[in-house]
Amino acid sequence: MHRKDVNISLLAIIFLTVIAVLLAAWMFLQQERPNVLLIVLDTVRADHLSCYGYHRNTSPHIDAFATNARLYKNVLSPSPWTAPSHASFFTGLPSSAHFCTNVQTLLHDDFDTLAEQLRAKGYQTLGLVTNPTITKERGFAQGFDVFTNVGSHIDHRRPLREVVNREEMDARSYSFLLQKQLEEWFDKQYRPAKPFFIFLNYIEPHAPYVPPSSHLRWSTQGMFDKWEAVDQFDYTFRHVFCRENTLSQEDIAELATLYDEEIAYIDGKVGQALELLRKTGNYENTLIIIASDHGEHLGEHGLMEHQFSVYEPLVRVPLIVKYRDRFAAGEEETLVQSHDIYPTILELARVKWKRLAVHNSRSLLTLDDSDSRVAISEYWKVDWVLEAATEQLGTERDFFVHSHHTRDLKAFQIGDMKLVLSSKGESELYDLAKDPLETHDLSRLRPEVLREFHDQVELWRKPFENYKPAFLEEDNDRELSEKELGTMRGMGYIR
């Protein structure tokens, strides 16, 4: 064989070898399971983030992240409060199917949760939570190698006005402790050979609004001192239940400003978490999801905080997703639900899961903007809030007879139209495109739309006719521990 022929053969072998290596590398990348970081901004409504058009620059770090991510503009939360929304994140189910509501205030272990399924596929799993309702005792630690509710370490009995040192102020913040434990996990427990699923919950925007005073941007020290020195829950409680007008429009504006301060504070902590991913070399190979469990009333419809309604301030939430080229940077107008992250994560992790007829979540990877999806948000009246009202107001106020606070509520959205149904038989219909503040009920003016909506609602309910999990026959609820009671009192959940 001539030397020239030998050289050609050698080049061919080298060429084919390179092609084979590149093909193997491509196949490996296709098979690689992404890391997953799920960040939940507790109590953050979409319209108070600057990347959603808010007039204050509340979220510069999240905004910067969003420039290279998919920002979903039309996101309906499955519930307006914490426990059922998180249960939906972890199961992909609506409240009517997982029953982590007032029916049972825990996530039952019959469900194969997101963390459990990922851990079964070799993921290392970490959950760092600051909301006192998201606890191991309530079933939310299922599937996590490490699960810590960092908020339980804070002494709520000591007023913040007694804290004069900036370092101590920061050290009392939930998010400061969360970030510290996240860094410790990466230093001591993280194994680079295995993918991770990290779930973080930042609670600071939850009432009471007491941002670290050393970080104030739009508030005065006087405003901070005024609202830190009083029981904010008592003011909002009497304003909502008693209609005593304990909060003036100026008061509500000040509380909204402090709420914005809290959002800006956790935005900085989110920025630190994302920077930690960069430092550990995990930013590009991680599916990063920034979401919220629910929003917050700030005077709309005469309400404060996040009970008693499924109006837009409570159920319209942010959702921003990034992973390589799988989510095109830019804004997405298609109607989605925040618990659509459940099938999305499992699809990218290549985990086969059992879809039930009552699953109403859909993967964000296969959106169809021509689909007339029925999205739903559900509120089941919370007994401990009503019991607190009875005790606080006394038996002379028979608000149960005439109050809207004792209703279960469901909001159904199709396109721009939204129907609100109550357990007392009332209907409200809104055109969100023309009336985003829900001030004009069209239920009597648009009877044909109302009829069509009711037909769609009946179709949505059909799968539930033969759905009754065995655990509903059990005694699923339990008494809160003294530790849980103390923490929840500090957050105003009970009084």
ROTORLUM-913843 format. One line per 8 residues: number of its first residue (from 0); their letters; for each residue x, y, z of N, C-alpha, C. Coordinates in steps of 0.05 Angstrom, whole numbers. Layout:
% residues N
NUM = A = X,Y,Z,X,Y,Z,X,Y,Z | ...
END
This chain:
% residues 495
0 = MHRKDVNI = 17,-24,0,0,0,0,18,25,0 | 11,44,-17,27,68,-18,23,85,7 | 45,100,13,44,118,37,21,137,35 | 15,147,10,-7,166,7,-34,153,15 | -37,127,6,-62,113,14,-64,109,44 | -41,103,56,-40,100,85,-48,125,99 | -39,148,90,-45,174,102,-75,180,99 | -86,173,76,-114,178,71,-131,160,90
8 = SLLAIIFL = -123,135,93,-137,116,111,-136,126,139 | -112,136,147,-108,145,174,-126,170,180 | -127,188,160,-144,211,163,-173,204,165 | -181,184,149,-208,174,150,-215,163,177 | -196,148,188,-201,136,215,-203,158,236 | -185,178,234,-186,200,253,-212,215,251 | -220,220,226,-245,234,221,-269,220,233 | -270,194,227,-292,178,237,-292,176,268
16 = TVIAVLLA = -268,175,279,-265,175,308,-275,200,321 | -268,223,309,-277,249,319,-307,251,317 | -318,242,294,-348,242,291,-361,225,312 | -349,201,317,-360,183,338,-360,196,365 | -337,209,372,-334,222,398,-354,245,401 | -357,261,379,-376,283,380,-404,273,383 | -410,251,368,-437,239,370,-442,228,398 | -422,215,410,-425,205,437,-429,227,457
24 = AWMFLQQE = -413,249,453,-416,272,471,-444,284,468 | -454,286,443,-480,298,439,-501,280,452 | -499,254,449,-518,236,461,-517,238,491 | -493,241,502,-490,243,531,-504,269,541 | -500,291,526,-513,316,534,-543,313,533 | -553,298,512,-582,295,510,-593,278,533 | -576,260,544,-586,243,565,-581,255,593 | -565,276,594,-558,287,620,-583,298,634
32 = RPNVLLIV = -585,292,659,-607,302,675,-599,329,686 | -615,349,683,-608,376,693,-610,377,723 | -593,394,735,-598,403,762,-624,419,762 | -638,421,784,-663,436,786,-661,454,811 | -666,480,807,-669,499,829,-696,511,827 | -713,506,846,-740,517,848,-741,537,870 | -744,563,863,-746,585,882,-774,594,884 | -786,594,908,-813,604,912,-811,630,928
40 = LDTVRADH = -821,651,916,-823,677,929,-849,678,944 | -849,672,969,-874,670,984,-889,697,985 | -915,696,978,-932,720,981,-925,742,961 | -913,736,939,-906,757,919,-925,757,896 | -940,779,893,-957,782,870,-941,791,846 | -949,783,822,-934,789,798,-931,819,793 | -952,834,798,-951,862,790,-935,880,809 | -921,868,828,-903,883,845,-874,876,840
48 = LSCYGYHR = -868,862,818,-841,858,809,-836,876,786 | -812,889,785,-806,908,764,-805,895,737 | -797,870,736,-796,856,709,-824,851,699 | -845,854,715,-873,852,707,-885,880,703 | -869,901,703,-878,927,697,-884,945,721 | -876,937,745,-882,953,769,-865,978,768 | -876,1000,779,-862,1026,777,-838,1028,795 | -836,1012,816,-812,1012,832,-793,990,823
56 = NTSPHIDA = -768,995,826,-748,975,818,-744,955,841 | -764,938,845,-764,920,868,-747,895,864 | -741,889,838,-729,862,833,-706,863,813 | -686,880,818,-664,882,798,-650,856,792 | -645,839,812,-631,814,807,-649,794,792 | -674,793,799,-693,776,784,-697,786,756 | -697,813,753,-700,825,726,-676,816,709 | -652,817,720,-628,810,705,-630,781,696
64 = FATNARLY = -639,764,715,-642,735,708,-663,732,686 | -684,747,687,-706,744,668,-699,752,640 | -678,769,636,-670,777,609,-662,754,591 | -652,732,604,-644,709,589,-662,684,595 | -686,690,604,-704,668,612,-731,673,600 | -750,654,604,-777,656,594,-794,668,617 | -806,690,613,-823,703,633,-852,700,625 | -867,686,641,-895,680,636,-912,702,648
72 = KNVLSPSP = -928,715,631,-943,739,640,-971,732,650 | -981,709,643,-1009,702,650,-1010,676,665 | -1004,678,691,-1000,655,708,-1021,655,731 | -1036,634,733,-1056,631,754,-1046,612,775 | -1045,620,800,-1037,603,821,-1060,583,827 | -1054,558,835,-1075,539,841,-1090,545,867 | -1079,563,883,-1092,570,909,-1081,597,918 | -1097,612,934,-1087,637,944,-1073,636,971
80 = WTAPSHAS = -1066,612,980,-1050,611,1004,-1030,588,1003 | -1012,587,1023,-987,573,1021,-989,542,1018 | -1002,529,1037,-1001,500,1038,-1012,487,1013 | -1036,494,1004,-1046,481,980,-1030,487,955 | -1019,511,953,-1003,518,930,-978,501,929 | -964,498,952,-940,482,952,-947,452,947 | -969,443,958,-977,415,952,-981,411,922 | -992,432,909,-995,430,879,-968,430,865
88 = FFTGLPSS = -949,446,875,-922,446,863,-911,418,864 | -915,404,886,-902,378,891,-917,354,879 | -942,359,871,-958,336,860,-969,342,832 | -970,367,824,-982,374,798,-1013,373,799 | -1024,370,822,-1053,367,826,-1066,393,836 | -1092,397,829,-1106,419,842,-1114,412,870 | -1122,432,885,-1130,428,913,-1152,407,916 | -1170,406,897,-1192,387,898,-1183,358,896
96 = AHFCTNVQ = -1157,354,888,-1147,327,885,-1127,319,907 | -1111,339,916,-1091,332,937,-1102,337,965 | -1123,354,967,-1137,359,992,-1120,370,1015 | -1097,382,1008,-1081,396,1028,-1093,424,1031 | -1115,425,1044,-1131,449,1046,-1142,450,1075 | -1165,462,1078,-1179,461,1103,-1190,433,1108 | -1193,417,1087,-1202,389,1090,-1182,373,1106 | -1157,375,1099,-1135,364,1114,-1111,382,1110
104 = TLLHDDFD = -1098,391,1131,-1077,410,1128,-1050,397,1127 | -1048,376,1111,-1023,362,1106,-1022,350,1078 | -998,345,1069,-994,332,1043,-990,302,1049 | -1010,287,1041,-1011,259,1049,-988,243,1036 | -978,223,1050,-956,207,1039,-965,187,1018 | -990,186,1011,-999,169,989,-989,180,962 | -983,206,961,-974,219,937,-944,214,932 | -937,209,907,-909,206,900,-899,234,892
112 = TLAEQLRA = -887,248,910,-881,276,906,-858,281,886 | -855,306,878,-834,313,860,-807,305,870 | -801,312,896,-775,305,907,-771,275,909 | -792,260,915,-789,231,917,-782,219,890 | -795,229,869,-790,218,842,-762,225,832 | -753,249,838,-726,257,830,-705,242,846 | -710,239,871,-690,224,887,-688,195,878 | -710,183,869,-710,156,859,-693,153,833
120 = KGYQTLGL = -689,176,820,-673,176,795,-645,186,800 | -637,186,826,-609,192,832,-603,221,839 | -624,237,842,-620,265,850,-614,267,880 | -595,286,887,-592,294,915,-612,316,919 | -627,316,941,-650,334,945,-647,350,970 | -651,376,968,-648,395,990,-672,413,990 | -685,416,1014,-707,435,1017,-701,454,1040 | -700,480,1035,-696,500,1055,-720,519,1054
128 = VTNPTITK = -735,519,1076,-762,532,1077,-763,552,1100 | -778,573,1096,-781,593,1117,-810,597,1126 | -829,585,1111,-857,588,1119,-865,567,1140 | -877,575,1162,-883,557,1184,-903,535,1178 | -917,538,1155,-937,517,1148,-924,495,1131 | -900,500,1120,-887,480,1103,-867,465,1120 | -876,444,1133,-860,430,1152,-859,400,1146 | -840,387,1159,-838,358,1157,-863,345,1169
136 = ERGFAQGF = -872,356,1191,-896,344,1204,-921,346,1186 | -921,365,1168,-944,368,1150,-939,354,1124 | -918,338,1121,-915,321,1098,-899,333,1075 | -888,357,1079,-874,370,1057,-845,362,1054 | -834,346,1073,-806,337,1071,-803,311,1055 | -825,300,1046,-824,275,1031,-804,277,1008 | -785,259,1007,-766,257,985,-741,274,988 | -739,290,1009,-716,308,1012,-695,294,1030
144 = DVFTNVGS = -670,293,1020,-648,283,1037,-644,301,1061 | -645,327,1056,-643,347,1077,-666,367,1073 | -681,371,1095,-704,389,1095,-703,405,1121 | -702,431,1119,-700,448,1143,-719,471,1140 | -735,476,1161,-751,500,1162,-735,520,1179 | -720,537,1165,-702,555,1179,-716,576,1196 | -741,582,1190,-756,602,1205,-761,594,1233 | -760,569,1239,-766,560,1267,-744,567,1286
152 = HIDHRRPL = -721,576,1276,-698,583,1293,-699,612,1303 | -718,628,1293,-719,656,1300,-736,660,1325 | -726,677,1343,-741,684,1367,-761,706,1361 | -786,699,1356,-806,719,1349,-815,736,1373 | -807,729,1397,-816,743,1420,-802,770,1424 | -778,772,1412,-762,797,1415,-769,816,1393 | -780,840,1399,-788,859,1378,-763,868,1362 | -767,873,1336,-745,881,1319,-734,909,1327
160 = REVVNREE = -752,926,1340,-742,952,1347,-720,951,1368 | -718,928,1382,-696,925,1401,-670,917,1388 | -671,911,1362,-647,903,1348,-634,927,1336 | -611,935,1344,-598,960,1335,-574,955,1317 | -565,930,1316,-541,924,1301,-549,912,1274 | -537,923,1252,-544,914,1226,-539,885,1222 | -517,875,1232,-510,846,1229,-531,829,1243 | -540,838,1267,-560,823,1281,-587,824,1267
168 = MDARSYSF = -593,848,1255,-618,850,1240,-618,830,1217 | -596,829,1202,-594,810,1180,-596,782,1190 | -583,776,1212,-582,749,1223,-609,739,1232 | -627,758,1238,-654,750,1246,-672,746,1221 | -662,752,1198,-679,749,1174,-679,720,1166 | -703,711,1157,-705,683,1148,-686,678,1124 | -686,696,1105,-670,692,1081,-640,692,1086 | -632,707,1106,-603,706,1114,-596,678,1123
176 = LLQKQLEE = -613,666,1140,-607,639,1150,-609,619,1127 | -628,623,1109,-631,604,1087,-606,605,1070 | -596,629,1063,-572,631,1047,-548,618,1060 | -546,622,1086,-524,611,1101,-524,580,1100 | -548,569,1103,-550,539,1102,-546,529,1074 | -554,544,1054,-549,536,1026,-519,535,1020 | -505,555,1029,-476,556,1025,-462,533,1040 | -472,527,1064,-460,504,1079,-465,478,1066
184 = WFDKQYRP = -489,475,1053,-495,450,1039,-476,446,1015 | -471,467,1000,-453,465,978,-424,459,988 | -417,470,1011,-390,466,1021,-385,438,1032 | -406,426,1045,-402,402,1060,-416,377,1049 | -439,381,1035,-455,358,1028,-459,354,998 | -454,374,982,-459,372,954,-439,353,941 | -450,335,923,-433,316,909,-436,322,879 | -415,333,867,-417,342,839,-424,320,819
192 = AKPFFIFL = -419,295,826,-424,273,807,-454,267,804 | -471,278,822,-500,273,821,-515,299,816 | -536,298,801,-553,322,797,-567,329,823 | -575,354,826,-589,362,851,-616,374,844 | -634,371,864,-660,386,865,-660,402,890 | -659,428,887,-659,447,910,-685,463,909 | -699,463,932,-724,478,935,-720,499,956 | -724,525,949,-720,547,968,-746,563,970
200 = NYIEPHAP = -753,570,995,-777,586,999,-769,610,1016 | -774,634,1004,-767,660,1017,-793,673,1026 | -796,678,1052,-821,687,1063,-824,717,1070 | -802,732,1068,-803,760,1078,-827,777,1069 | -836,775,1044,-859,792,1037,-885,785,1052 | -886,763,1066,-909,756,1082,-912,776,1105 | -937,783,1112,-941,801,1135,-932,786,1161 | -923,801,1181,-920,831,1182,-897,840,1165
208 = YVPPSSHL = -900,864,1154,-879,875,1136,-859,891,1153 | -837,877,1159,-816,889,1175,-789,884,1162 | -783,897,1140,-758,893,1126,-735,903,1144 | -711,891,1141,-688,901,1157,-685,931,1151 | -686,947,1173,-686,976,1169,-661,987,1156 | -640,971,1156,-615,981,1144,-616,978,1113 | -637,967,1103,-640,962,1074,-662,978,1061 | -673,998,1076,-697,1012,1065,-690,1028,1040
216 = RWSTQGMF = -708,1027,1021,-704,1042,996,-724,1064,992 | -750,1059,997,-771,1078,992,-785,1087,1018 | -779,1074,1040,-792,1080,1066,-774,1099,1082 | -786,1114,1100,-771,1129,1119,-767,1112,1144 | -748,1120,1160,-744,1106,1185,-769,1109,1203 | -782,1133,1201,-806,1138,1216,-828,1119,1209 | -831,1114,1183,-852,1095,1173,-846,1067,1184 | -820,1059,1182,-813,1033,1192,-819,1031,1222
224 = DKWEAVDQ = -811,1051,1238,-815,1050,1267,-845,1049,1274 | -861,1064,1259,-890,1065,1264,-903,1037,1261 | -896,1023,1240,-910,998,1235,-896,974,1248 | -871,978,1256,-858,956,1271,-866,956,1300 | -876,979,1309,-882,982,1338,-911,973,1344 | -927,967,1324,-955,960,1329,-960,931,1319 | -983,921,1326,-991,894,1317,-1005,898,1290 | -990,894,1268,-1002,898,1242,-1026,880,1237
232 = FDYTFRHV = -1025,856,1248,-1046,837,1244,-1072,847,1256 | -1070,860,1279,-1094,870,1292,-1107,892,1275 | -1091,909,1263,-1102,930,1246,-1115,918,1222 | -1102,900,1208,-1113,889,1184,-1137,871,1190 | -1136,857,1213,-1157,840,1222,-1183,855,1225 | -1181,877,1240,-1205,893,1245,-1215,908,1220 | -1196,915,1203,-1203,928,1178,-1220,910,1160 | -1211,884,1159,-1224,865,1141,-1250,854,1153
240 = FCRENTLS = -1249,845,1178,-1272,831,1190,-1293,851,1200 | -1284,872,1213,-1303,890,1227,-1311,914,1210 | -1297,918,1187,-1301,942,1171,-1300,967,1188 | -1280,968,1206,-1277,991,1224,-1260,1013,1212 | -1250,1008,1187,-1233,1028,1174,-1209,1035,1192 | -1198,1014,1204,-1174,1019,1221,-1150,1027,1204 | -1152,1022,1177,-1130,1029,1159,-1140,1050,1140 | -1127,1074,1140,-1133,1094,1121,-1119,1088,1094
248 = QEDIAELA = -1126,1103,1073,-1112,1099,1048,-1082,1104,1051 | -1075,1123,1067,-1047,1129,1072,-1033,1106,1087 | -1048,1094,1106,-1037,1071,1120,-1032,1048,1101 | -1051,1042,1084,-1048,1020,1065,-1025,1025,1046 | -1022,1051,1037,-1000,1058,1019,-973,1053,1033 | -972,1060,1059,-947,1055,1074,-941,1025,1077 | -962,1010,1083,-958,981,1085,-949,969,1058 | -961,979,1036,-953,970,1010,-923,976,1004
256 = TLYDEEIA = -914,999,1014,-886,1007,1010,-868,988,1026 | -876,982,1050,-860,963,1066,-860,935,1053 | -883,928,1042,-885,902,1027,-865,902,1004 | -864,924,990,-844,927,968,-815,925,978 | -810,936,1001,-784,934,1013,-776,905,1018 | -796,890,1027,-791,861,1033,-784,847,1007 | -798,853,985,-793,841,960,-765,847,951 | -757,873,953,-730,881,945,-709,867,962
264 = YIDGKVGQ = -715,863,987,-696,849,1004,-691,820,995 | -712,805,990,-708,778,982,-698,776,953 | -703,797,937,-690,798,911,-660,797,913 | -649,811,933,-620,810,937,-611,782,945 | -627,768,961,-620,741,970,-622,721,947 | -642,725,929,-644,708,905,-619,713,888 | -610,738,886,-586,743,871,-562,729,882 | -560,727,909,-538,712,922,-540,682,915
272 = ALELLRKT = -564,671,915,-567,643,909,-559,637,880 | -566,654,862,-559,650,834,-528,653,830 | -517,672,845,-487,676,844,-473,651,855 | -485,639,875,-473,614,886,-473,592,865 | -494,591,849,-494,571,827,-471,577,808 | -466,602,802,-444,609,784,-417,601,796 | -414,607,821,-388,601,835,-382,571,836 | -404,555,838,-400,526,839,-401,513,812
280 = GNYENTLI = -402,529,791,-402,519,763,-428,505,755 | -450,513,767,-476,499,762,-497,516,749 | -490,541,742,-511,559,732,-522,550,705 | -505,543,686,-513,537,659,-527,510,657 | -520,491,675,-532,464,673,-554,460,693 | -566,481,702,-588,480,721,-614,491,710 | -635,476,712,-662,486,706,-670,504,730 | -673,530,725,-678,549,746,-707,560,742
288 = IIASDHGE = -722,557,763,-750,566,763,-755,585,786 | -764,609,780,-772,628,801,-802,632,799 | -816,625,821,-845,625,821,-855,638,847 | -881,639,850,-893,648,876,-916,630,882 | -922,626,908,-944,609,915,-971,624,914 | -970,650,919,-994,666,919,-986,696,921 | -1006,713,919,-1000,742,921,-1009,753,948 | -1018,778,947,-1025,792,972,-1045,814,966
296 = HLGEHGLM = -1066,816,982,-1084,839,980,-1072,863,994 | -1074,886,981,-1064,911,993,-1086,932,990 | -1109,925,1002,-1132,943,1002,-1153,938,980 | -1146,923,960,-1165,917,939,-1189,901,950 | -1213,909,941,-1238,896,950,-1241,898,980 | -1228,917,993,-1230,920,1022,-1215,899,1037 | -1197,885,1024,-1183,862,1037,-1153,868,1040 | -1141,854,1060,-1113,854,1064,-1103,826,1067
304 = EHQFSVYE = -1077,822,1063,-1064,796,1065,-1076,776,1045 | -1077,750,1052,-1084,730,1031,-1104,709,1041 | -1128,719,1047,-1150,701,1054,-1175,712,1040 | -1196,695,1039,-1223,703,1033,-1228,710,1004 | -1210,706,985,-1216,713,958,-1199,697,938 | -1207,698,913,-1190,689,891,-1188,711,870 | -1188,736,880,-1184,758,862,-1155,760,853 | -1150,776,833,-1124,777,819,-1100,783,837
312 = PLVRVPLI = -1102,801,857,-1079,806,874,-1069,781,888 | -1086,761,892,-1078,737,906,-1070,714,887 | -1081,713,864,-1077,689,847,-1061,695,821 | -1054,720,815,-1038,726,792,-1009,728,801 | -993,708,794,-966,705,805,-944,705,784 | -919,710,791,-897,709,772,-888,680,767 | -877,676,744,-864,650,737,-843,656,716 | -818,650,722,-795,655,704,-778,630,703
320 = VKYRDRFA = -772,620,679,-759,594,676,-735,597,657 | -713,584,664,-689,584,647,-676,556,648 | -670,546,624,-653,522,622,-642,520,593 | -617,527,590,-604,525,564,-621,538,543 | -625,523,521,-642,534,499,-670,523,499 | -678,510,520,-705,497,521,-727,518,526 | -720,541,536,-739,562,541,-729,588,528 | -741,596,506,-732,620,492,-735,644,509
328 = AGEEETLV = -715,661,509,-716,686,525,-738,704,514 | -753,716,533,-774,734,525,-799,729,541 | -821,742,533,-846,740,548,-865,721,535 | -881,707,551,-901,688,542,-928,696,552 | -947,700,534,-974,709,541,-993,686,546 | -987,662,538,-1005,639,540,-1013,635,570 | -1038,629,575,-1047,623,602,-1034,597,612 | -1021,599,635,-1009,575,648,-1016,576,677
336 = QSHDIYPT = -1009,554,691,-1012,553,720,-985,549,732 | -981,559,756,-954,558,768,-946,529,775 | -965,511,779,-958,484,785,-953,467,759 | -953,481,736,-944,469,711,-914,462,713 | -901,472,733,-872,466,737,-869,436,743 | -889,423,755,-886,395,762,-881,377,738 | -899,377,718,-893,360,694,-869,370,679 | -863,396,680,-840,407,665,-814,396,676
344 = ILELARVK = -811,397,702,-787,387,715,-784,357,709 | -805,342,713,-803,313,708,-797,306,679 | -807,321,661,-802,316,633,-772,321,627 | -761,343,636,-733,349,631,-715,330,646 | -723,320,669,-708,300,684,-712,272,673 | -729,269,653,-735,243,640,-746,223,660 | -765,233,676,-778,216,696,-807,210,686 | -813,185,683,-840,177,676,-858,179,700
352 = WKRLAVHN = -880,192,698,-898,195,721,-926,187,713 | -942,181,733,-969,171,728,-988,195,728 | -999,201,704,-1018,223,702,-1046,212,708 | -1059,225,728,-1087,218,735,-1106,236,719 | -1131,227,717,-1151,243,703,-1155,270,716 | -1149,272,742,-1153,297,757,-1129,315,756 | -1107,307,743,-1084,325,740,-1092,347,721 | -1087,372,729,-1094,394,712,-1069,411,705
360 = SRSLLTLD = -1045,401,711,-1020,414,704,-1011,404,677 | -996,422,662,-986,415,636,-958,425,633 | -942,410,619,-914,417,615,-911,444,600 | -894,461,610,-888,486,596,-873,482,570 | -863,458,566,-848,452,542,-866,447,518 | -891,443,523,-910,437,501,-934,455,502 | -930,481,504,-952,499,506,-966,502,478 | -992,506,479,-1007,511,455,-1025,534,460
368 = DSDSRVAI = -1018,557,448,-1033,582,454,-1061,582,441 | -1067,562,424,-1093,560,412,-1112,544,429 | -1102,532,450,-1118,515,468,-1135,532,487 | -1161,526,489,-1178,540,508,-1176,526,535 | -1154,529,548,-1149,515,573,-1167,526,595 | -1176,509,613,-1191,517,637,-1171,516,660 | -1163,540,669,-1145,542,692,-1162,547,717 | -1153,538,740,-1169,540,764,-1153,547,789
376 = SEYWKVDW = -1164,564,806,-1153,570,832,-1175,566,852 | -1167,552,875,-1188,544,894,-1180,554,922 | -1201,565,936,-1197,573,963,-1218,558,981 | -1208,544,1001,-1225,531,1020,-1222,547,1046 | -1244,556,1057,-1243,573,1081,-1226,558,1103 | -1210,574,1116,-1190,563,1135,-1201,566,1164 | -1207,544,1176,-1221,544,1202,-1206,560,1224 | -1179,557,1224,-1165,570,1246,-1167,601,1244
384 = VLEAATEQ = -1170,611,1220,-1174,640,1216,-1201,648,1226 | -1222,632,1220,-1249,638,1228,-1252,635,1259 | -1238,615,1270,-1238,612,1299,-1225,636,1313 | -1203,646,1301,-1190,669,1312,-1209,693,1311 | -1224,695,1289,-1242,718,1286,-1264,717,1307 | -1275,693,1312,-1295,689,1332,-1285,698,1360 | -1261,689,1366,-1250,696,1392,-1243,725,1394 | -1233,737,1373,-1225,765,1373,-1248,784,1374
392 = LGTERDFF = -1269,778,1358,-1291,796,1355,-1313,792,1376 | -1314,768,1387,-1335,763,1407,-1361,753,1394 | -1377,741,1410,-1402,730,1399,-1422,751,1391 | -1418,777,1400,-1437,798,1394,-1436,805,1364 | -1414,797,1350,-1412,803,1321,-1418,777,1306 | -1443,775,1297,-1451,751,1283,-1444,754,1253 | -1418,756,1247,-1410,761,1220,-1413,736,1202 | -1417,712,1215,-1420,688,1199,-1445,689,1182
400 = VHSHHTRD = -1466,704,1191,-1491,704,1177,-1488,719,1150 | -1474,742,1150,-1474,759,1127,-1447,762,1114 | -1426,750,1125,-1399,755,1115,-1392,737,1092 | -1375,748,1074,-1364,732,1053,-1340,715,1062 | -1333,718,1087,-1308,705,1097,-1312,675,1103 | -1336,666,1101,-1341,637,1107,-1348,621,1082 | -1340,631,1059,-1345,617,1034,-1321,602,1024 | -1326,579,1011,-1306,567,994,-1309,580,967
408 = LKAFQIGD = -1286,583,953,-1287,597,927,-1271,582,906 | -1280,583,881,-1265,573,859,-1265,594,837 | -1241,599,825,-1238,616,802,-1231,600,778 | -1247,602,757,-1241,588,731,-1234,609,711 | -1212,605,697,-1204,624,676,-1201,609,649 | -1214,621,628,-1211,612,601,-1204,637,584 | -1181,638,572,-1173,662,558,-1172,685,577 | -1185,707,570,-1186,731,587,-1210,732,605
416 = MKLVLSSK = -1227,712,603,-1251,712,620,-1247,696,645 | -1258,706,667,-1254,693,693,-1281,691,708 | -1287,667,717,-1311,662,732,-1305,655,760 | -1317,668,779,-1314,662,808,-1340,650,818 | -1338,626,829,-1361,613,841,-1357,609,871 | -1378,613,886,-1376,610,915,-1393,586,924 | -1386,576,948,-1402,553,959,-1430,562,967 | -1435,588,967,-1461,599,974,-1478,604,949
424 = GESELYDL = -1467,595,925,-1483,597,901,-1480,622,885 | -1462,641,894,-1458,666,879,-1440,661,855 | -1444,677,834,-1426,677,810,-1417,705,804 | -1392,708,797,-1381,734,788,-1365,728,762 | -1368,745,742,-1355,742,716,-1340,767,709 | -1315,764,702,-1298,787,695,-1283,783,669 | -1280,805,654,-1264,806,630,-1237,818,639 | -1217,802,643,-1192,811,654,-1177,830,635
432 = AKDPLETH = -1181,826,609,-1168,844,589,-1177,873,592 | -1203,876,597,-1215,903,599,-1217,912,628 | -1217,893,646,-1223,900,674,-1204,884,693 | -1178,890,692,-1159,874,708,-1162,877,738 | -1176,898,746,-1180,902,775,-1206,888,785 | -1221,876,767,-1245,861,773,-1265,879,788 | -1271,901,776,-1290,920,789,-1318,918,776 | -1321,905,753,-1346,904,739,-1355,874,735
440 = DLSRLRPE = -1373,866,751,-1384,838,749,-1403,837,725 | -1396,819,706,-1412,817,682,-1431,793,682 | -1434,781,705,-1450,756,706,-1479,760,697 | -1491,784,702,-1518,789,694,-1520,801,666 | -1498,813,658,-1498,826,631,-1490,807,609 | -1476,786,615,-1467,767,595,-1476,739,601 | -1502,734,602,-1512,707,610,-1503,685,591 | -1499,691,565,-1490,670,547,-1462,661,553
448 = VLREFHDQ = -1445,680,560,-1417,673,569,-1418,657,594 | -1435,665,613,-1438,651,638,-1446,622,634 | -1465,618,615,-1475,590,610,-1452,574,598 | -1437,585,579,-1415,571,566,-1394,564,587 | -1389,582,605,-1369,578,626,-1378,555,644 | -1403,555,651,-1413,533,669,-1411,506,655 | -1415,506,629,-1412,480,614,-1383,471,616 | -1364,489,613,-1336,482,615,-1328,473,643
456 = VELWRKPF = -1340,486,662,-1335,478,690,-1345,450,695 | -1368,443,685,-1379,416,688,-1360,395,676 | -1349,401,653,-1330,383,640,-1305,380,657 | -1296,402,669,-1273,401,686,-1278,384,710 | -1302,385,721,-1308,370,745,-1313,340,740 | -1318,332,715,-1325,305,708,-1306,284,720 | -1279,287,717,-1260,267,727,-1262,262,757 | -1272,282,772,-1273,280,801,-1296,262,811
464 = ENYKPAFL = -1314,255,793,-1337,239,801,-1328,211,812 | -1307,200,800,-1298,174,809,-1271,175,823 | -1265,199,834,-1240,203,848,-1244,207,878 | -1235,188,894,-1237,191,923,-1214,176,935 | -1191,189,941,-1168,175,953,-1176,161,979 | -1163,139,984,-1169,123,1008,-1163,139,1033 | -1143,157,1032,-1136,171,1057,-1157,190,1067 | -1177,196,1051,-1198,213,1060,-1215,200,1081
472 = EEDNDREL = -1214,173,1082,-1229,159,1103,-1214,159,1130 | -1189,168,1129,-1173,167,1154,-1176,194,1169 | -1166,194,1193,-1164,219,1209,-1137,232,1202 | -1137,250,1182,-1112,260,1172,-1101,284,1186 | -1119,299,1199,-1109,323,1212,-1098,317,1239 | -1084,336,1251,-1072,332,1277,-1069,359,1290 | -1064,358,1316,-1060,383,1331,-1033,395,1324 | -1031,421,1324,-1006,434,1320,-989,432,1345
480 = SEKELGTM = -963,427,1342,-945,426,1364,-941,454,1376 | -930,455,1401,-925,481,1413,-905,497,1397 | -885,483,1385,-866,497,1368,-879,509,1344 | -896,493,1331,-911,503,1307,-929,527,1315 | -943,524,1338,-960,545,1346,-945,572,1350 | -922,570,1363,-906,594,1368,-897,607,1343 | -888,591,1324,-878,601,1298,-901,614,1283 | -924,600,1282,-947,611,1267,-959,635,1280
488 = RGMGYIR = -957,638,1306,-966,663,1319,-949,686,1310 | -922,680,1308,-904,701,1300,-909,711,1272 | -920,694,1255,-927,702,1228,-955,711,1224 | -971,711,1246,-998,720,1244,-1018,700,1234 | -1010,675,1230,-1029,655,1220,-1051,649,1241 | -1042,649,1267,-1062,646,1288,-1055,667,1309 | -1074,671,1328,-1071,693,1347,-1072,682,1375
END
